[in-house]
């Protein structure tokens, strides 16, 4: 079973920074993309950032220039460095991974996996 464990959320003042991490574990044949989504109170979940298997990164316009996504392939971990945080960034942040699970006799198809979510609150 593929599992994602998130950490790093918390309460921070406007202008502050937080670093989120998401570690994948379990039987994984290959990871095709890792990224982050967020969901604010009363709103739908929205895409924030992604990094592909080739190392390409993309960001939502709302966070571009402030957030940086990175990965550690050996540890199957993705990070989200969040700087210049504003109250509008308050949300539950979810890690997202597109991966092929390890299976016998052959790997399974590409599937989407979600972390449990971590709360980020930006308030003075």
C-alpha positions, -999 to +999 in steps of 0.1 A: +000+000+000+012+035-009+011+059+020+018+097+022+027+113+055+027+151+057+043+174+083+053+210+088+020+228+091+012+252+119+004+288+129+025+316+114+023+354+113+018+372+080+051+375+061+064+344+078+075+311+064+067+274+067+082+243+051+059+214+044+071+179+037+054+148+024+071+114+025+059+085+004+063+050+015+052+015+007+055-005-025+062+021-052+074+012-086+078+047-100+067+082-092+055+103-121+046+135-103+044+150-068+026+181-058+005+201-034-031+211-032-049+232-006-085+238+006-096+269+024-127+270+046-158+271+024-138+267-008-130+238-032-096+222-032-072+240-055-039+230-071-008+248-057+023+233-072+038+202-088+071+187-098+072+161-125+094+130-128+116+150-152+121+178-126+099+203-142+080+225-117+048+245-121+030+268-097-004+284-094-004+321-101-014+328-066+018+314-051+043+319-079+074+337-066+065+329-030+064+291-028+090+267-040+085+230-045+113+205-044+119+168-040+143+143-027+140+113-050+160+089-029+137+095+001+106+098-020+098+131-003+084+163-017+087+197+000+069+230-002+088+260+010+063+288+017+075+323+021+058+357+025+027+340+038-006+359+038-039+352+055-052+341+021-029+311+023-047+297+052-059+263+043-054+226+047-026+215+025-027+181+009+002+162-007-006+146-040+014+118-057+010+102-091+027+068-090+027+032-102+024+009-072+047-020-070+028-052-077+035-088-087+040-099-114+040-064-129+036-029-115+001-015-112-013+013-133-006+050-125-028+060-096-034+091-075-026+092-038-034+118-012-018+127+021-039+133+052-036+170+051-018+195+073-033+228+086-016+260+077-029+291+095-016+326+087-028+351+113-015+379+135 
